[in-house]
Amino acid sequence: MDDDRLRIEARLAALEYVLPHVAKIALLAANAKPEHAAMIQTQAKGIWREENLPGVAPELSDHMAAEIEEAVDELLSQTEQLMLKAWAKAKEAS
């Protein structure tokens, strides 16, 4: 793997780690419950398949949309799990 590819992979891994934590903080700040994260995850399903992805060849668009949908689903699932842990911790503290 060349240096540029390594940097891109590292940045992507960092974003995939940080994003669910940021989403959790935002949802908790909005007094959302873990069910809200699950609801967002459900609503996100299929959205990418309805869009034409700019700059992507039409024959690859469906495949790319499926890959994006899978990644979004994973990130939202992680957010929900983080929220469940935060709510459980808050219940223990009270």
PDB file of N, CA, C and O in Angstrom:
ATOM      1  N   MET A   1       0.855  -1.173   0.000  1.00  0.00           N
ATOM      2  CA  MET A   1       0.000   0.000   0.000  1.00  0.00           C
ATOM      3  C   MET A   1       0.901   1.237   0.000  1.00  0.00           C
ATOM      4  O   MET A   1       1.822   1.346   0.810  1.00  0.00           O
ATOM      5  N   ASP A   2       0.627   2.158  -0.911  1.00  0.00           N
ATOM      6  CA  ASP A   2       1.457   3.360  -0.972  1.00  0.00           C
ATOM      7  C   ASP A   2       1.049   4.344   0.128  1.00  0.00           C
ATOM      8  O   ASP A   2       0.013   4.172   0.770  1.00  0.00           O
ATOM      9  N   ASP A   3       1.864   5.364   0.336  1.00  0.00           N
ATOM     10  CA  ASP A   3       1.649   6.325   1.427  1.00  0.00           C
ATOM     11  C   ASP A   3       0.317   7.064   1.316  1.00  0.00           C
ATOM     12  O   ASP A   3      -0.363   7.278   2.319  1.00  0.00           O
ATOM     13  N   ASP A   4      -0.053   7.454   0.093  1.00  0.00           N
ATOM     14  CA  ASP A   4      -1.323   8.165  -0.079  1.00  0.00           C
ATOM     15  C   ASP A   4      -2.503   7.275   0.297  1.00  0.00           C
ATOM     16  O   ASP A   4      -3.418   7.710   0.997  1.00  0.00           O
ATOM     17  N   ARG A   5      -2.478   6.060  -0.157  1.00  0.00           N
ATOM     18  CA  ARG A   5      -3.559   5.112   0.172  1.00  0.00           C
ATOM     19  C   ARG A   5      -3.610   4.866   1.676  1.00  0.00           C
ATOM     20  O   ARG A   5      -4.691   4.794   2.261  1.00  0.00           O
ATOM     21  N   LEU A   6      -2.447   4.738   2.297  1.00  0.00           N
ATOM     22  CA  LEU A   6      -2.383   4.520   3.743  1.00  0.00           C
ATOM     23  C   LEU A   6      -2.997   5.700   4.500  1.00  0.00           C
ATOM     24  O   LEU A   6      -3.756   5.500   5.448  1.00  0.00           O
ATOM     25  N   ARG A   7      -2.674   6.918   4.089  1.00  0.00           N
ATOM     26  CA  ARG A   7      -3.244   8.118   4.722  1.00  0.00           C
ATOM     27  C   ARG A   7      -4.765   8.156   4.557  1.00  0.00           C
ATOM     28  O   ARG A   7      -5.491   8.467   5.502  1.00  0.00           O
ATOM     29  N   ILE A   8      -5.232   7.843   3.366  1.00  0.00           N
ATOM     30  CA  ILE A   8      -6.677   7.832   3.124  1.00  0.00           C
ATOM     31  C   ILE A   8      -7.366   6.792   3.995  1.00  0.00           C
ATOM     32  O   ILE A   8      -8.402   7.075   4.597  1.00  0.00           O
ATOM     33  N   GLU A   9      -6.810   5.615   4.066  1.00  0.00           N
ATOM     34  CA  GLU A   9      -7.386   4.546   4.899  1.00  0.00           C
ATOM     35  C   GLU A   9      -7.385   4.941   6.378  1.00  0.00           C
ATOM     36  O   GLU A   9      -8.345   4.669   7.099  1.00  0.00           O
ATOM     37  N   ALA A  10      -6.305   5.582   6.824  1.00  0.00           N
ATOM     38  CA  ALA A  10      -6.212   6.012   8.219  1.00  0.00           C
ATOM     39  C   ALA A  10      -7.251   7.088   8.528  1.00  0.00           C
ATOM     40  O   ALA A  10      -7.901   7.047   9.573  1.00  0.00           O
ATOM     41  N   ARG A  11      -7.405   8.047   7.623  1.00  0.00           N
ATOM     42  CA  ARG A  11      -8.399   9.110   7.820  1.00  0.00           C
ATOM     43  C   ARG A  11      -9.809   8.533   7.836  1.00  0.00           C
ATOM     44  O   ARG A  11     -10.637   8.940   8.652  1.00  0.00           O
ATOM     45  N   LEU A  12     -10.084   7.603   6.956  1.00  0.00           N
ATOM     46  CA  LEU A  12     -11.398   6.965   6.921  1.00  0.00           C
ATOM     47  C   LEU A  12     -11.665   6.212   8.219  1.00  0.00           C
ATOM     48  O   LEU A  12     -12.761   6.297   8.773  1.00  0.00           O
ATOM     49  N   ALA A  13     -10.685   5.488   8.699  1.00  0.00           N
ATOM     50  CA  ALA A  13     -10.844   4.757   9.963  1.00  0.00           C
ATOM     51  C   ALA A  13     -11.094   5.725  11.116  1.00  0.00           C
ATOM     52  O   ALA A  13     -11.920   5.456  11.988  1.00  0.00           O
ATOM     53  N   ALA A  14     -10.384   6.845  11.119  1.00  0.00           N
ATOM     54  CA  ALA A  14     -10.587   7.854  12.170  1.00  0.00           C
ATOM     55  C   ALA A  14     -11.997   8.419  12.110  1.00  0.00           C
ATOM     56  O   ALA A  14     -12.647   8.563  13.145  1.00  0.00           O
ATOM     57  N   LEU A  15     -12.473   8.735  10.934  1.00  0.00           N
ATOM     58  CA  LEU A  15     -13.833   9.260  10.783  1.00  0.00           C
ATOM     59  C   LEU A  15     -14.877   8.235  11.216  1.00  0.00           C
ATOM     60  O   LEU A  15     -15.858   8.581  11.874  1.00  0.00           O
ATOM     61  N   GLU A  16     -14.664   6.983  10.848  1.00  0.00           N
ATOM     62  CA  GLU A  16     -15.605   5.935  11.224  1.00  0.00           C
ATOM     63  C   GLU A  16     -15.631   5.719  12.741  1.00  0.00           C
ATOM     64  O   GLU A  16     -16.646   5.290  13.290  1.00  0.00           O
ATOM     65  N   TYR A  17     -14.537   6.010  13.403  1.00  0.00           N
ATOM     66  CA  TYR A  17     -14.501   5.905  14.860  1.00  0.00           C
ATOM     67  C   TYR A  17     -15.171   7.116  15.513  1.00  0.00           C
ATOM     68  O   TYR A  17     -15.972   6.962  16.435  1.00  0.00           O
ATOM     69  N   VAL A  18     -14.844   8.314  15.036  1.00  0.00           N
ATOM     70  CA  VAL A  18     -15.286   9.543  15.681  1.00  0.00           C
ATOM     71  C   VAL A  18     -16.763   9.853  15.398  1.00  0.00           C
ATOM     72  O   VAL A  18     -17.478  10.316  16.287  1.00  0.00           O
ATOM     73  N   LEU A  19     -17.209   9.607  14.194  1.00  0.00           N
ATOM     74  CA  LEU A  19     -18.553  10.018  13.798  1.00  0.00           C
ATOM     75  C   LEU A  19     -19.664   9.467  14.702  1.00  0.00           C
ATOM     76  O   LEU A  19     -20.533  10.242  15.103  1.00  0.00           O
ATOM     77  N   PRO A  20     -19.684   8.180  15.043  1.00  0.00           N
ATOM     78  CA  PRO A  20     -20.736   7.706  15.948  1.00  0.00           C
ATOM     79  C   PRO A  20     -20.694   8.382  17.326  1.00  0.00           C
ATOM     80  O   PRO A  20     -21.737   8.600  17.942  1.00  0.00           O
ATOM     81  N   HIS A  21     -19.502   8.709  17.802  1.00  0.00           N
ATOM     82  CA  HIS A  21     -19.384   9.395  19.087  1.00  0.00           C
ATOM     83  C   HIS A  21     -19.941  10.812  19.006  1.00  0.00           C
ATOM     84  O   HIS A  21     -20.624  11.267  19.923  1.00  0.00           O
ATOM     85  N   VAL A  22     -19.653  11.506  17.916  1.00  0.00           N
ATOM     86  CA  VAL A  22     -20.183  12.857  17.721  1.00  0.00           C
ATOM     87  C   VAL A  22     -21.705  12.802  17.586  1.00  0.00           C
ATOM     88  O   VAL A  22     -22.411  13.633  18.158  1.00  0.00           O
ATOM     89  N   ALA A  23     -22.205  11.831  16.835  1.00  0.00           N
ATOM     90  CA  ALA A  23     -23.655  11.679  16.678  1.00  0.00           C
ATOM     91  C   ALA A  23     -24.310  11.396  18.026  1.00  0.00           C
ATOM     92  O   ALA A  23     -25.378  11.929  18.325  1.00  0.00           O
ATOM     93  N   LYS A  24     -23.670  10.558  18.838  1.00  0.00           N
ATOM     94  CA  LYS A  24     -24.209  10.264  20.170  1.00  0.00           C
ATOM     95  C   LYS A  24     -24.298  11.536  21.001  1.00  0.00           C
ATOM     96  O   LYS A  24     -25.319  11.793  21.639  1.00  0.00           O
ATOM     97  N   ILE A  25     -23.250  12.320  20.997  1.00  0.00           N
ATOM     98  CA  ILE A  25     -23.224  13.563  21.770  1.00  0.00           C
ATOM     99  C   ILE A  25     -24.334  14.496  21.298  1.00  0.00           C
ATOM    100  O   ILE A  25     -25.040  15.089  22.114  1.00  0.00           O
ATOM    101  N   ALA A  26     -24.489  14.627  19.979  1.00  0.00           N
ATOM    102  CA  ALA A  26     -25.529  15.509  19.430  1.00  0.00           C
ATOM    103  C   ALA A  26     -26.921  15.015  19.815  1.00  0.00           C
ATOM    104  O   ALA A  26     -27.779  15.811  20.195  1.00  0.00           O
ATOM    105  N   LEU A  27     -27.143  13.723  19.721  1.00  0.00           N
ATOM    106  CA  LEU A  27     -28.463  13.182  20.051  1.00  0.00           C
ATOM    107  C   LEU A  27     -28.755  13.314  21.546  1.00  0.00           C
ATOM    108  O   LEU A  27     -29.875  13.647  21.934  1.00  0.00           O
ATOM    109  N   LEU A  28     -27.758  13.055  22.376  1.00  0.00           N
ATOM    110  CA  LEU A  28     -27.966  13.204  23.815  1.00  0.00           C
ATOM    111  C   LEU A  28     -28.208  14.663  24.185  1.00  0.00           C
ATOM    112  O   LEU A  28     -29.024  14.955  25.060  1.00  0.00           O
ATOM    113  N   ALA A  29     -27.509  15.575  23.528  1.00  0.00           N
ATOM    114  CA  ALA A  29     -27.708  17.004  23.781  1.00  0.00           C
ATOM    115  C   ALA A  29     -29.123  17.435  23.394  1.00  0.00           C
ATOM    116  O   ALA A  29     -29.663  18.390  23.953  1.00  0.00           O
ATOM    117  N   ALA A  30     -29.714  16.729  22.441  1.00  0.00           N
ATOM    118  CA  ALA A  30     -31.080  17.021  22.011  1.00  0.00           C
ATOM    119  C   ALA A  30     -32.105  16.230  22.826  1.00  0.00           C
ATOM    120  O   ALA A  30     -33.286  16.191  22.479  1.00  0.00           O
ATOM    121  N   ASN A  31     -31.647  15.601  23.912  1.00  0.00           N
ATOM    122  CA  ASN A  31     -32.498  14.777  24.775  1.00  0.00           C
ATOM    123  C   ASN A  31     -33.150  13.613  24.034  1.00  0.00           C
ATOM    124  O   ASN A  31     -34.254  13.191  24.377  1.00  0.00           O
ATOM    125  N   ALA A  32     -32.467  13.103  23.025  1.00  0.00           N
ATOM    126  CA  ALA A  32     -32.968  11.951  22.283  1.00  0.00           C
ATOM    127  C   ALA A  32     -32.695  10.683  23.081  1.00  0.00           C
ATOM    128  O   ALA A  32     -31.796  10.635  23.921  1.00  0.00           O
ATOM    129  N   LYS A  33     -33.477   9.680  22.801  1.00  0.00           N
ATOM    130  CA  LYS A  33     -33.306   8.373  23.437  1.00  0.00           C
ATOM    131  C   LYS A  33     -32.708   7.417  22.406  1.00  0.00           C
ATOM    132  O   LYS A  33     -32.704   7.720  21.213  1.00  0.00           O
ATOM    133  N   PRO A  34     -32.200   6.261  22.858  1.00  0.00           N
ATOM    134  CA  PRO A  34     -31.623   5.307  21.908  1.00  0.00           C
ATOM    135  C   PRO A  34     -32.587   4.927  20.783  1.00  0.00           C
ATOM    136  O   PRO A  34     -32.157   4.619  19.671  1.00  0.00           O
ATOM    137  N   GLU A  35     -33.877   4.950  21.070  1.00  0.00           N
ATOM    138  CA  GLU A  35     -34.867   4.612  20.042  1.00  0.00           C
ATOM    139  C   GLU A  35     -34.801   5.596  18.867  1.00  0.00           C
ATOM    140  O   GLU A  35     -35.081   5.233  17.725  1.00  0.00           O
ATOM    141  N   HIS A  36     -34.426   6.847  19.166  1.00  0.00           N
ATOM    142  CA  HIS A  36     -34.311   7.836  18.103  1.00  0.00           C
ATOM    143  C   HIS A  36     -33.184   7.465  17.139  1.00  0.00           C
ATOM    144  O   HIS A  36     -33.321   7.633  15.927  1.00  0.00           O
ATOM    145  N   ALA A  37     -32.092   6.970  17.664  1.00  0.00           N
ATOM    146  CA  ALA A  37     -30.987   6.537  16.801  1.00  0.00           C
ATOM    147  C   ALA A  37     -31.433   5.370  15.933  1.00  0.00           C
ATOM    148  O   ALA A  37     -31.091   5.305  14.752  1.00  0.00           O
ATOM    149  N   ALA A  38     -32.193   4.449  16.513  1.00  0.00           N
ATOM    150  CA  ALA A  38     -32.707   3.308  15.747  1.00  0.00           C
ATOM    151  C   ALA A  38     -33.666   3.793  14.661  1.00  0.00           C
ATOM    152  O   ALA A  38     -33.673   3.263  13.549  1.00  0.00           O
ATOM    153  N   MET A  39     -34.470   4.795  14.985  1.00  0.00           N
ATOM    154  CA  MET A  39     -35.425   5.340  14.023  1.00  0.00           C
ATOM    155  C   MET A  39     -34.682   6.000  12.844  1.00  0.00           C
ATOM    156  O   MET A  39     -35.072   5.836  11.688  1.00  0.00           O
ATOM    157  N   ILE A  40     -33.629   6.733  13.148  1.00  0.00           N
ATOM    158  CA  ILE A  40     -32.822   7.358  12.093  1.00  0.00           C
ATOM    159  C   ILE A  40     -32.221   6.285  11.197  1.00  0.00           C
ATOM    160  O   ILE A  40     -32.186   6.430   9.975  1.00  0.00           O
ATOM    161  N   GLN A  41     -31.751   5.214  11.811  1.00  0.00           N
ATOM    162  CA  GLN A  41     -31.155   4.114  11.051  1.00  0.00           C
ATOM    163  C   GLN A  41     -32.191   3.501  10.109  1.00  0.00           C
ATOM    164  O   GLN A  41     -31.883   3.224   8.949  1.00  0.00           O
ATOM    165  N   THR A  42     -33.403   3.290  10.591  1.00  0.00           N
ATOM    166  CA  THR A  42     -34.467   2.725   9.769  1.00  0.00           C
ATOM    167  C   THR A  42     -34.818   3.659   8.614  1.00  0.00           C
ATOM    168  O   THR A  42     -35.001   3.217   7.480  1.00  0.00           O
ATOM    169  N   GLN A  43     -34.909   4.958   8.913  1.00  0.00           N
ATOM    170  CA  GLN A  43     -35.263   5.929   7.881  1.00  0.00           C
ATOM    171  C   GLN A  43     -34.185   6.057   6.816  1.00  0.00           C
ATOM    172  O   GLN A  43     -34.487   6.384   5.668  1.00  0.00           O
ATOM    173  N   ALA A  44     -32.935   5.806   7.177  1.00  0.00           N
ATOM    174  CA  ALA A  44     -31.828   5.955   6.230  1.00  0.00           C
ATOM    175  C   ALA A  44     -31.783   4.825   5.204  1.00  0.00           C
ATOM    176  O   ALA A  44     -31.180   4.977   4.142  1.00  0.00           O
ATOM    177  N   LYS A  45     -32.408   3.711   5.511  1.00  0.00           N
ATOM    178  CA  LYS A  45     -32.355   2.575   4.589  1.00  0.00           C
ATOM    179  C   LYS A  45     -33.041   2.925   3.272  1.00  0.00           C
ATOM    180  O   LYS A  45     -34.164   3.430   3.257  1.00  0.00           O
ATOM    181  N   GLY A  46     -32.363   2.654   2.189  1.00  0.00           N
ATOM    182  CA  GLY A  46     -32.930   2.851   0.870  1.00  0.00           C
ATOM    183  C   GLY A  46     -32.752   4.233   0.282  1.00  0.00           C
ATOM    184  O   GLY A  46     -32.947   4.419  -0.920  1.00  0.00           O
ATOM    185  N   ILE A  47     -32.383   5.218   1.105  1.00  0.00           N
ATOM    186  CA  ILE A  47     -32.239   6.584   0.595  1.00  0.00           C
ATOM    187  C   ILE A  47     -31.196   6.651  -0.519  1.00  0.00           C
ATOM    188  O   ILE A  47     -31.415   7.305  -1.538  1.00  0.00           O
ATOM    189  N   TRP A  48     -30.081   5.985  -0.329  1.00  0.00           N
ATOM    190  CA  TRP A  48     -28.994   6.077  -1.302  1.00  0.00           C
ATOM    191  C   TRP A  48     -29.357   5.415  -2.618  1.00  0.00           C
ATOM    192  O   TRP A  48     -28.848   5.805  -3.668  1.00  0.00           O
ATOM    193  N   ARG A  49     -30.223   4.428  -2.576  1.00  0.00           N
ATOM    194  CA  ARG A  49     -30.602   3.739  -3.819  1.00  0.00           C
ATOM    195  C   ARG A  49     -31.539   4.586  -4.671  1.00  0.00           C
ATOM    196  O   ARG A  49     -31.725   4.310  -5.857  1.00  0.00           O
ATOM    197  N   GLU A  50     -32.124   5.608  -4.074  1.00  0.00           N
ATOM    198  CA  GLU A  50     -33.028   6.493  -4.800  1.00  0.00           C
ATOM    199  C   GLU A  50     -32.285   7.622  -5.497  1.00  0.00           C
ATOM    200  O   GLU A  50     -32.867   8.337  -6.312  1.00  0.00           O
ATOM    201  N   GLU A  51     -31.022   7.788  -5.189  1.00  0.00           N
ATOM    202  CA  GLU A  51     -30.242   8.908  -5.715  1.00  0.00           C
ATOM    203  C   GLU A  51     -29.340   8.457  -6.861  1.00  0.00           C
ATOM    204  O   GLU A  51     -28.835   7.335  -6.866  1.00  0.00           O
ATOM    205  N   ASN A  52     -29.150   9.340  -7.818  1.00  0.00           N
ATOM    206  CA  ASN A  52     -28.093   9.150  -8.809  1.00  0.00           C
ATOM    207  C   ASN A  52     -26.845   9.786  -8.227  1.00  0.00           C
ATOM    208  O   ASN A  52     -26.839  10.973  -7.900  1.00  0.00           O
ATOM    209  N   LEU A  53     -25.817   9.018  -8.103  1.00  0.00           N
ATOM    210  CA  LEU A  53     -24.594   9.512  -7.483  1.00  0.00           C
ATOM    211  C   LEU A  53     -23.783  10.306  -8.504  1.00  0.00           C
ATOM    212  O   LEU A  53     -23.367   9.760  -9.526  1.00  0.00           O
ATOM    213  N   PRO A  54     -23.557  11.587  -8.233  1.00  0.00           N
ATOM    214  CA  PRO A  54     -22.804  12.401  -9.191  1.00  0.00           C
ATOM    215  C   PRO A  54     -21.375  11.901  -9.348  1.00  0.00           C
ATOM    216  O   PRO A  54     -20.713  11.549  -8.372  1.00  0.00           O
ATOM    217  N   GLY A  55     -20.919  11.878 -10.578  1.00  0.00           N
ATOM    218  CA  GLY A  55     -19.549  11.476 -10.854  1.00  0.00           C
ATOM    219  C   GLY A  55     -19.338   9.976 -10.884  1.00  0.00           C
ATOM    220  O   GLY A  55     -18.214   9.515 -11.080  1.00  0.00           O
ATOM    221  N   VAL A  56     -20.400   9.206 -10.692  1.00  0.00           N
ATOM    222  CA  VAL A  56     -20.283   7.749 -10.701  1.00  0.00           C
ATOM    223  C   VAL A  56     -20.989   7.226 -11.952  1.00  0.00           C
ATOM    224  O   VAL A  56     -22.127   7.597 -12.239  1.00  0.00           O
ATOM    225  N   ALA A  57     -20.306   6.372 -12.678  1.00  0.00           N
ATOM    226  CA  ALA A  57     -20.895   5.795 -13.888  1.00  0.00           C
ATOM    227  C   ALA A  57     -22.206   5.095 -13.533  1.00  0.00           C
ATOM    228  O   ALA A  57     -22.283   4.413 -12.511  1.00  0.00           O
ATOM    229  N   PRO A  58     -23.227   5.253 -14.355  1.00  0.00           N
ATOM    230  CA  PRO A  58     -24.536   4.661 -14.054  1.00  0.00           C
ATOM    231  C   PRO A  58     -24.475   3.161 -13.757  1.00  0.00           C
ATOM    232  O   PRO A  58     -25.212   2.667 -12.904  1.00  0.00           O
ATOM    233  N   GLU A  59     -23.613   2.449 -14.446  1.00  0.00           N
ATOM    234  CA  GLU A  59     -23.537   0.996 -14.209  1.00  0.00           C
ATOM    235  C   GLU A  59     -22.927   0.654 -12.846  1.00  0.00           C
ATOM    236  O   GLU A  59     -23.088  -0.466 -12.363  1.00  0.00           O
ATOM    237  N   LEU A  60     -22.228   1.607 -12.224  1.00  0.00           N
ATOM    238  CA  LEU A  60     -21.656   1.385 -10.892  1.00  0.00           C
ATOM    239  C   LEU A  60     -22.493   2.029  -9.788  1.00  0.00           C
ATOM    240  O   LEU A  60     -22.266   1.763  -8.607  1.00  0.00           O
ATOM    241  N   SER A  61     -23.442   2.858 -10.154  1.00  0.00           N
ATOM    242  CA  SER A  61     -24.197   3.637  -9.181  1.00  0.00           C
ATOM    243  C   SER A  61     -24.926   2.763  -8.163  1.00  0.00           C
ATOM    244  O   SER A  61     -24.874   3.042  -6.965  1.00  0.00           O
ATOM    245  N   ASP A  62     -25.601   1.715  -8.621  1.00  0.00           N
ATOM    246  CA  ASP A  62     -26.336   0.846  -7.693  1.00  0.00           C
ATOM    247  C   ASP A  62     -25.398   0.156  -6.715  1.00  0.00           C
ATOM    248  O   ASP A  62     -25.692   0.051  -5.524  1.00  0.00           O
ATOM    249  N   HIS A  63     -24.258  -0.315  -7.233  1.00  0.00           N
ATOM    250  CA  HIS A  63     -23.285  -0.980  -6.359  1.00  0.00           C
ATOM    251  C   HIS A  63     -22.719  -0.003  -5.327  1.00  0.00           C
ATOM    252  O   HIS A  63     -22.601  -0.332  -4.147  1.00  0.00           O
ATOM    253  N   MET A  64     -22.375   1.191  -5.781  1.00  0.00           N
ATOM    254  CA  MET A  64     -21.837   2.219  -4.886  1.00  0.00           C
ATOM    255  C   MET A  64     -22.887   2.601  -3.840  1.00  0.00           C
ATOM    256  O   MET A  64     -22.567   2.751  -2.661  1.00  0.00           O
ATOM    257  N   ALA A  65     -24.132   2.756  -4.272  1.00  0.00           N
ATOM    258  CA  ALA A  65     -25.209   3.100  -3.346  1.00  0.00           C
ATOM    259  C   ALA A  65     -25.375   2.016  -2.279  1.00  0.00           C
ATOM    260  O   ALA A  65     -25.591   2.330  -1.109  1.00  0.00           O
ATOM    261  N   ALA A  66     -25.278   0.764  -2.666  1.00  0.00           N
ATOM    262  CA  ALA A  66     -25.394  -0.337  -1.702  1.00  0.00           C
ATOM    263  C   ALA A  66     -24.241  -0.308  -0.703  1.00  0.00           C
ATOM    264  O   ALA A  66     -24.444  -0.549   0.487  1.00  0.00           O
ATOM    265  N   GLU A  67     -23.044  -0.016  -1.177  1.00  0.00           N
ATOM    266  CA  GLU A  67     -21.885   0.078  -0.293  1.00  0.00           C
ATOM    267  C   GLU A  67     -22.051   1.233   0.702  1.00  0.00           C
ATOM    268  O   GLU A  67     -21.759   1.086   1.889  1.00  0.00           O
ATOM    269  N   ILE A  68     -22.519   2.375   0.207  1.00  0.00           N
ATOM    270  CA  ILE A  68     -22.729   3.533   1.077  1.00  0.00           C
ATOM    271  C   ILE A  68     -23.811   3.212   2.106  1.00  0.00           C
ATOM    272  O   ILE A  68     -23.659   3.505   3.292  1.00  0.00           O
ATOM    273  N   GLU A  69     -24.897   2.611   1.646  1.00  0.00           N
ATOM    274  CA  GLU A  69     -25.985   2.257   2.557  1.00  0.00           C
ATOM    275  C   GLU A  69     -25.500   1.333   3.675  1.00  0.00           C
ATOM    276  O   GLU A  69     -25.877   1.505   4.835  1.00  0.00           O
ATOM    277  N   GLU A  70     -24.677   0.368   3.331  1.00  0.00           N
ATOM    278  CA  GLU A  70     -24.137  -0.555   4.329  1.00  0.00           C
ATOM    279  C   GLU A  70     -23.255   0.182   5.338  1.00  0.00           C
ATOM    280  O   GLU A  70     -23.321  -0.089   6.537  1.00  0.00           O
ATOM    281  N   ALA A  71     -22.432   1.109   4.855  1.00  0.00           N
ATOM    282  CA  ALA A  71     -21.549   1.875   5.745  1.00  0.00           C
ATOM    283  C   ALA A  71     -22.361   2.791   6.655  1.00  0.00           C
ATOM    284  O   ALA A  71     -22.065   2.896   7.845  1.00  0.00           O
ATOM    285  N   VAL A  72     -23.376   3.452   6.113  1.00  0.00           N
ATOM    286  CA  VAL A  72     -24.243   4.328   6.915  1.00  0.00           C
ATOM    287  C   VAL A  72     -24.958   3.502   7.979  1.00  0.00           C
ATOM    288  O   VAL A  72     -25.050   3.919   9.134  1.00  0.00           O
ATOM    289  N   ASP A  73     -25.460   2.343   7.597  1.00  0.00           N
ATOM    290  CA  ASP A  73     -26.154   1.473   8.541  1.00  0.00           C
ATOM    291  C   ASP A  73     -25.235   1.076   9.696  1.00  0.00           C
ATOM    292  O   ASP A  73     -25.654   1.075  10.853  1.00  0.00           O
ATOM    293  N   GLU A  74     -24.000   0.743   9.384  1.00  0.00           N
ATOM    294  CA  GLU A  74     -23.030   0.359  10.424  1.00  0.00           C
ATOM    295  C   GLU A  74     -22.739   1.524  11.365  1.00  0.00           C
ATOM    296  O   GLU A  74     -22.696   1.341  12.582  1.00  0.00           O
ATOM    297  N   LEU A  75     -22.539   2.724  10.811  1.00  0.00           N
ATOM    298  CA  LEU A  75     -22.250   3.892  11.645  1.00  0.00           C
ATOM    299  C   LEU A  75     -23.441   4.229  12.548  1.00  0.00           C
ATOM    300  O   LEU A  75     -23.260   4.565  13.719  1.00  0.00           O
ATOM    301  N   LEU A  76     -24.648   4.140  12.007  1.00  0.00           N
ATOM    302  CA  LEU A  76     -25.831   4.425  12.823  1.00  0.00           C
ATOM    303  C   LEU A  76     -26.070   3.341  13.871  1.00  0.00           C
ATOM    304  O   LEU A  76     -26.557   3.629  14.964  1.00  0.00           O
ATOM    305  N   SER A  77     -25.733   2.122  13.546  1.00  0.00           N
ATOM    306  CA  SER A  77     -25.828   1.036  14.528  1.00  0.00           C
ATOM    307  C   SER A  77     -24.851   1.273  15.680  1.00  0.00           C
ATOM    308  O   SER A  77     -25.191   1.054  16.843  1.00  0.00           O
ATOM    309  N   GLN A  78     -23.655   1.715  15.357  1.00  0.00           N
ATOM    310  CA  GLN A  78     -22.678   2.039  16.399  1.00  0.00           C
ATOM    311  C   GLN A  78     -23.178   3.189  17.266  1.00  0.00           C
ATOM    312  O   GLN A  78     -23.003   3.174  18.484  1.00  0.00           O
ATOM    313  N   THR A  79     -23.801   4.188  16.638  1.00  0.00           N
ATOM    314  CA  THR A  79     -24.353   5.316  17.383  1.00  0.00           C
ATOM    315  C   THR A  79     -25.413   4.838  18.363  1.00  0.00           C
ATOM    316  O   THR A  79     -25.426   5.250  19.523  1.00  0.00           O
ATOM    317  N   GLU A  80     -26.301   3.968  17.895  1.00  0.00           N
ATOM    318  CA  GLU A  80     -27.347   3.437  18.771  1.00  0.00           C
ATOM    319  C   GLU A  80     -26.733   2.688  19.955  1.00  0.00           C
ATOM    320  O   GLU A  80     -27.182   2.850  21.090  1.00  0.00           O
ATOM    321  N   GLN A  81     -25.724   1.880  19.701  1.00  0.00           N
ATOM    322  CA  GLN A  81     -25.081   1.127  20.784  1.00  0.00           C
ATOM    323  C   GLN A  81     -24.425   2.072  21.799  1.00  0.00           C
ATOM    324  O   GLN A  81     -24.502   1.844  23.006  1.00  0.00           O
ATOM    325  N   LEU A  82     -23.788   3.122  21.304  1.00  0.00           N
ATOM    326  CA  LEU A  82     -23.178   4.105  22.205  1.00  0.00           C
ATOM    327  C   LEU A  82     -24.243   4.807  23.050  1.00  0.00           C
ATOM    328  O   LEU A  82     -24.026   5.077  24.231  1.00  0.00           O
ATOM    329  N   MET A  83     -25.383   5.099  22.446  1.00  0.00           N
ATOM    330  CA  MET A  83     -26.467   5.737  23.192  1.00  0.00           C
ATOM    331  C   MET A  83     -27.034   4.794  24.250  1.00  0.00           C
ATOM    332  O   MET A  83     -27.332   5.215  25.368  1.00  0.00           O
ATOM    333  N   LEU A  84     -27.181   3.534  23.898  1.00  0.00           N
ATOM    334  CA  LEU A  84     -27.674   2.558  24.879  1.00  0.00           C
ATOM    335  C   LEU A  84     -26.733   2.483  26.081  1.00  0.00           C
ATOM    336  O   LEU A  84     -27.184   2.423  27.225  1.00  0.00           O
ATOM    337  N   LYS A  85     -25.431   2.486  25.820  1.00  0.00           N
ATOM    338  CA  LYS A  85     -24.451   2.466  26.915  1.00  0.00           C
ATOM    339  C   LYS A  85     -24.542   3.731  27.761  1.00  0.00           C
ATOM    340  O   LYS A  85     -24.481   3.669  28.988  1.00  0.00           O
ATOM    341  N   ALA A  86     -24.690   4.880  27.099  1.00  0.00           N
ATOM    342  CA  ALA A  86     -24.778   6.154  27.827  1.00  0.00           C
ATOM    343  C   ALA A  86     -26.028   6.190  28.697  1.00  0.00           C
ATOM    344  O   ALA A  86     -25.971   6.643  29.840  1.00  0.00           O
ATOM    345  N   TRP A  87     -27.154   5.720  28.170  1.00  0.00           N
ATOM    346  CA  TRP A  87     -28.392   5.714  28.951  1.00  0.00           C
ATOM    347  C   TRP A  87     -28.284   4.741  30.129  1.00  0.00           C
ATOM    348  O   TRP A  87     -28.765   5.039  31.222  1.00  0.00           O
ATOM    349  N   ALA A  88     -27.659   3.586  29.915  1.00  0.00           N
ATOM    350  CA  ALA A  88     -27.477   2.628  31.010  1.00  0.00           C
ATOM    351  C   ALA A  88     -26.587   3.212  32.088  1.00  0.00           C
ATOM    352  O   ALA A  88     -26.857   3.037  33.276  1.00  0.00           O
ATOM    353  N   LYS A  89     -25.538   3.897  31.694  1.00  0.00           N
ATOM    354  CA  LYS A  89     -24.633   4.537  32.650  1.00  0.00           C
ATOM    355  C   LYS A  89     -25.360   5.626  33.425  1.00  0.00           C
ATOM    356  O   LYS A  89     -25.169   5.760  34.634  1.00  0.00           O
ATOM    357  N   ALA A  90     -26.180   6.394  32.749  1.00  0.00           N
ATOM    358  CA  ALA A  90     -26.944   7.448  33.413  1.00  0.00           C
ATOM    359  C   ALA A  90     -27.942   6.860  34.418  1.00  0.00           C
ATOM    360  O   ALA A  90     -28.151   7.425  35.492  1.00  0.00           O
ATOM    361  N   LYS A  91     -28.549   5.737  34.070  1.00  0.00           N
ATOM    362  CA  LYS A  91     -29.497   5.086  34.991  1.00  0.00           C
ATOM    363  C   LYS A  91     -28.782   4.592  36.246  1.00  0.00           C
ATOM    364  O   LYS A  91     -29.295   4.702  37.359  1.00  0.00           O
ATOM    365  N   GLU A  92     -27.582   4.044  36.035  1.00  0.00           N
ATOM    366  CA  GLU A  92     -26.792   3.568  37.195  1.00  0.00           C
ATOM    367  C   GLU A  92     -26.424   4.709  38.116  1.00  0.00           C
ATOM    368  O   GLU A  92     -26.413   4.547  39.336  1.00  0.00           O
ATOM    369  N   ALA A  93     -26.123   5.862  37.544  1.00  0.00           N
ATOM    370  CA  ALA A  93     -25.684   7.012  38.335  1.00  0.00           C
ATOM    371  C   ALA A  93     -26.828   7.651  39.121  1.00  0.00           C
ATOM    372  O   ALA A  93     -26.604   8.321  40.129  1.00  0.00           O
ATOM    373  N   SER A  94     -28.053   7.434  38.647  1.00  0.00           N
ATOM    374  CA  SER A  94     -29.176   8.094  39.329  1.00  0.00           C
ATOM    375  C   SER A  94     -29.818   7.229  40.376  1.00  0.00           C
ATOM    376  O   SER A  94     -30.772   7.654  41.028  1.00  0.00           O
TER     377      SER A  94
END
